[in-house]
Amino acid sequence: EVRGVFPKAQSGKRNTESLQYGLDRCAWETPTGQIGVEVSKVEAAAFENELRAELQGAVDPRVQGAIDQIRFQPVSDIGDHAIAVLEKGDAKRGIYTDISLLAIQRNHRMAVLMIHDAHRDAPLPTMETLKGLGRPLASRL
């Protein structure tokens, strides 16, 4: 499925070191970056708060309200609840780096799909790219 969107991606590699913390992770290297998936348990009511907490590392704590500069876009028809974030890094707004992710909640599980391109001026992935990878991921939660 990853190679259907990123044909030159290497095989995924699972990181089991974080299992002791309740996180199951897998990553695929691409010629320009990485695709990562992190799966954990979450209460449905805490889904968006968990996502916001995860994104705290992407914002400058010295810029008041920086986390509020990130646009959380609801996505329908994927899991019980899904939110996409597509933001270019912008120091003035307090966003350290480009963010392209799709967070999916289904039952009591949460998956966060992240796409990172190492080239600073690279365009963000499209919403359709996120959805194309997110639909099969959601079906496995």
N, C-alpha and C positions, 0 to 999 in steps of 0.2 A: 504493500500500500504506500509506503514512504517512497519507494522507487517509482511508483506511478506518478508522483508529483515532482520528485527530485531524482531523475533517472541515474545520476552519478553518485548517489548516496551509498556509503558503505553499509554493510550489515549492521544491524543494531547490536549494541552491547549493553547488557544488563549490569547495573551497579547494585550489588546485594549488601554493601556496607551500611546502607541506611535502613535496611529492613528492621533493625533493632529499634529504630525510632518510628516505625510504622509507615515508612516511605519506600515505595518500590519505584525505582528509576531505570530508564533505558535511554540511550542516546545513539544517534546516527550521525556520523561525520559526513559532510558534503564538501565539495571542492571549495566553497566559500564560507563555510561555517558549520553549524550544528543544529540538529533538531533534537529536542529532549521531551520526554514525557515523565511526569511524576504523578504517582497514584497514592492516595492516602484515604483514611476514613474521615468522614465529616458529618456533622449533623446538618440536615437540610437548612435549618434556620441560621446556621453559622457560615454557610457557603461564601457569601459575598464578603463577610468580615475576614475569612481566611485568605481570600484572594487579595484583599487590601493589605493585609499583614505581609503577605508574600512580596508584594510590590514595594514595600517600604524601603528595601535595599536599592531600588532603582531611582529614588528621589533624594534630593539634597535636603537634609534636615534643617539646614540654615535658611531655606526658602519657605517661609510660612505658607501653608496651604498647598504645597507642591503636589501632594497626593491627590488633591482635588482637581489638579490640572489634567489628570489622566482621565480619558473618556472611557467609561465602561459601557460597552454596547451589547444589549441583550440579543441573544441569538435564539430563534425559535427552531423547533423540530430537532433538537439535539439533546439527548438526555432529558432529565426532569427540569433542568435549568442550565443555561450556558451563557457565558459572557465572553466577549472578545475584547481585546485591547490591541489597538494598532496606533502607536505613537512614535514619532521621530524624537530622538534625543534633542533637548533644548535647554541649555544651561540657564537661560533667562527665566524659564518656567520652572526650573528646578528638577528637570528630568535628565538624569545622567546619561542614559543610553537609549537606543532604539528599543522599543518593546513591541513584540508581536507574539501574542499568545491567545489561546482559547482555553478557558476553564470550563469544565463540564462537571455537573453534579448529577448523579443517578443513584437513587436509594441513599445509602449512607456512605457512598464513595465519591471521591473527587479526583479528577484527572486534570492536570495542567499541561497543555501542549505548548511548547515554546520553540520558536524558530529564530535563530540568531545568524545574521550574516556579518562576517568580520569586516567587511568593507563599510566604512562609515557613511559613504554617500550612496549606498545601495538602496533601492526602493524597498519599502516594506512589502511583505507578502500580501496578497489580496485576501479579502474576506472569503472568497470562494476556495482559496488554497487552504485556509484554516478549516473551513467546513468540510472540505474533501478529506482531510485527515481526521477531523473530529468525529464524523459520523461513525466510521468503523470503530474508533476508540470507545465511543459512548456505548456501543452495542456490547462491548466486552466488560463493562463495569458491573 
